[in-house]
Amino acid sequence: MRLKDKVAIVTGSGAGIGRATAKLFAHEGAKVICADIDDSKANEIAEEIAKDGRKAKSLKLDVTDEKEISKVLPHIIESEVKIDILVNNAGITVTGSVEDLTTKEWDRQMDTNLRSIYLMSNKIWKHFKNNNGGIILNTASIASKIGIANDAAYCASKAGVEMLTRCMAKDGASHKIRVNCICPGFVETPNIQGYFDAQPDPQAAREFAISLHPIGRMGRPDDIAKGFVFLASDDAEWITGSSLVIDGGLLTALP
Ligand SMILES: NC(=O)c1ccc[n+]([C@@H]2O[C@H](COP(=O)([O-])OP(=O)(O)OC[C@H]3O[C@@H](n4cnc5c(N)ncnc54)[C@H](O)[C@@H]3O)[C@@H](O)[C@H]2O)c1
């Protein structure tokens, strides 16, 4: 068990990558605080983990809401005594070019994918410092590294996640706070299905996405969860400020 007796908060754990990460962390011995804006989904995954004989708690949390975070996080810290790992995973995709995006859509994208990571990390930082360290893991994207048509705000938000990861890693190093991110390719989740459904021909969009991955398939949520377990474990004790690309080879083979 690589995360035995650790306590981890995983945001966006109600579906997709967050859900798989919460389950795998619990399987590796961690107690997982399953945080999601959707109460029922957070409860569902926490119950599923508990039924498996592992430890989990559900938490209704909107990562864009500073007041809510400021209220809820101290309670969690107090009741758990020590938090070891924060996975900032919650995210959404707001498609559109700069010409098409409204200011409201731009702000919603940035608030959910980027500002949220600042907020959560800002509110847990002192706890990590006082406890001689902690681990922050962020979900970035291959969109941190390449520009995608009609995805201006999403790509900008994810490039921001990657840079914020590096900056936090530098600031945290002397306090034993390690900060890393994962850059997934296309992963089979409700979010990506929503992205395909928004395209003029969803089936063609799906097939095109698959064709971008030299390994010949899209990712599974577990492919990313395994990366998070590695980065959260002592096997990664000398890794900070890095971006782990898990993309079935996509970035090696762009047309
Ligand atoms: N699926 C992919 O192909 C892919 C690729 C690269 C990066 N990502 C990133 O991975 C992360 C997870 O994506 P996914 O595909 O698993 O998404 P998903 O939509 O399947 O699941 C996301 C979860 O986050 C929750 N959530 C949304 N807004 C929230 C908020 N404000 N506060 C708390 N919870 C909130 C949702 O309720 C949902 O349960 C996101 O950051 C996404 O940008 C996904």
Ligand as a Chemical Component Dictionary entry (heavy atoms), coordinates in Angstrom:
data_LIG
# 
_chem_comp.id                   LIG 
_chem_comp.type                 NON-POLYMER 
_chem_comp.pdbx_formal_charge   0 
_chem_comp.three_letter_code    LIG 
# 
loop_
_chem_comp_atom.comp_id 
_chem_comp_atom.atom_id 
_chem_comp_atom.alt_atom_id 
_chem_comp_atom.type_symbol 
_chem_comp_atom.charge 
_chem_comp_atom.model_Cartn_x 
_chem_comp_atom.model_Cartn_y 
_chem_comp_atom.model_Cartn_z 
_chem_comp_atom.pdbx_ordinal 
LIG N1  N1  N 0  -11.342 13.932 -19.745 1  
LIG C1  C1  C 0  -10.310 14.413 -20.426 2  
LIG O1  O1  O 0  -10.079 14.061 -21.604 3  
LIG C2  C2  C 0  -9.388  15.400 -19.785 4  
LIG C3  C3  C 0  -8.182  15.688 -20.444 5  
LIG C4  C4  C 0  -7.305  16.575 -19.855 6  
LIG C5  C5  C 0  -7.603  17.160 -18.647 7  
LIG N2  N2  N 1  -8.794  16.875 -18.045 8  
LIG C6  C6  C 0  -9.061  17.528 -16.765 9  
LIG O2  O2  O 0  -9.300  16.528 -15.795 10 
LIG C7  C7  C 0  -10.133 17.041 -14.762 11 
LIG C8  C8  C 0  -11.291 16.106 -14.542 12 
LIG O3  O3  O 0  -11.975 15.994 -15.765 13 
LIG P1  P1  P 0  -13.002 14.822 -16.066 14 
LIG O4  O4  O 0  -12.898 14.595 -17.528 15 
LIG O5  O5  O -1 -12.824 13.704 -15.116 16 
LIG O6  O6  O 0  -14.367 15.620 -15.770 17 
LIG P2  P2  P 0  -15.841 15.103 -15.335 18 
LIG O7  O7  O 0  -16.784 16.151 -15.806 19 
LIG O8  O8  O 0  -16.037 13.727 -15.776 20 
LIG O9  O9  O 0  -15.762 15.180 -13.744 21 
LIG C9  C9  C 0  -15.502 16.411 -13.132 22 
LIG C10 C10 C 0  -16.108 16.451 -11.746 23 
LIG O10 O10 O 0  -15.834 17.766 -11.230 24 
LIG C11 C11 C 0  -16.993 18.262 -10.583 25 
LIG N3  N3  N 0  -16.970 19.717 -10.599 26 
LIG C12 C12 C 0  -17.230 20.555 -11.630 27 
LIG N4  N4  N 0  -17.165 21.833 -11.223 28 
LIG C13 C13 C 0  -16.864 21.805 -9.897  29 
LIG C14 C14 C 0  -16.688 22.801 -8.907  30 
LIG N5  N5  N 0  -16.828 24.098 -9.192  31 
LIG N6  N6  N 0  -16.372 22.413 -7.656  32 
LIG C15 C15 C 0  -16.242 21.107 -7.342  33 
LIG N7  N7  N 0  -16.428 20.115 -8.220  34 
LIG C16 C16 C 0  -16.730 20.465 -9.492  35 
LIG C17 C17 C 0  -18.159 17.687 -11.391 36 
LIG O11 O11 O 0  -19.356 17.670 -10.641 37 
LIG C18 C18 C 0  -17.635 16.291 -11.734 38 
LIG O12 O12 O 0  -18.011 15.349 -10.763 39 
LIG C19 C19 C 0  -10.534 18.437 -15.218 40 
LIG O13 O13 O 0  -9.676  19.393 -14.618 41 
LIG C20 C20 C 0  -10.295 18.385 -16.713 42 
LIG O14 O14 O 0  -10.071 19.650 -17.280 43 
LIG C21 C21 C 0  -9.681  16.004 -18.574 44 
# 
loop_
_chem_comp_bond.comp_id 
_chem_comp_bond.atom_id_1 
_chem_comp_bond.atom_id_2 
_chem_comp_bond.value_order 
_chem_comp_bond.pdbx_ordinal 
LIG N1  C1  SING 1  
LIG C1  O1  DOUB 2  
LIG C1  C2  SING 3  
LIG C2  C3  SING 4  
LIG C2  C21 DOUB 5  
LIG C3  C4  DOUB 6  
LIG C4  C5  SING 7  
LIG C5  N2  DOUB 8  
LIG N2  C6  SING 9  
LIG N2  C21 SING 10 
LIG C6  O2  SING 11 
LIG C6  C20 SING 12 
LIG O2  C7  SING 13 
LIG C7  C8  SING 14 
LIG C7  C19 SING 15 
LIG C8  O3  SING 16 
LIG O3  P1  SING 17 
LIG P1  O4  DOUB 18 
LIG P1  O5  SING 19 
LIG P1  O6  SING 20 
LIG O6  P2  SING 21 
LIG P2  O7  DOUB 22 
LIG P2  O8  SING 23 
LIG P2  O9  SING 24 
LIG O9  C9  SING 25 
LIG C9  C10 SING 26 
LIG C10 O10 SING 27 
LIG C10 C18 SING 28 
LIG O10 C11 SING 29 
LIG C11 N3  SING 30 
LIG C11 C17 SING 31 
LIG N3  C12 SING 32 
LIG N3  C16 SING 33 
LIG C12 N4  DOUB 34 
LIG N4  C13 SING 35 
LIG C13 C14 SING 36 
LIG C13 C16 DOUB 37 
LIG C14 N5  SING 38 
LIG C14 N6  DOUB 39 
LIG N6  C15 SING 40 
LIG C15 N7  DOUB 41 
LIG N7  C16 SING 42 
LIG C17 O11 SING 43 
LIG C17 C18 SING 44 
LIG C18 O12 SING 45 
LIG C19 O13 SING 46 
LIG C19 C20 SING 47 
LIG C20 O14 SING 48 
# 
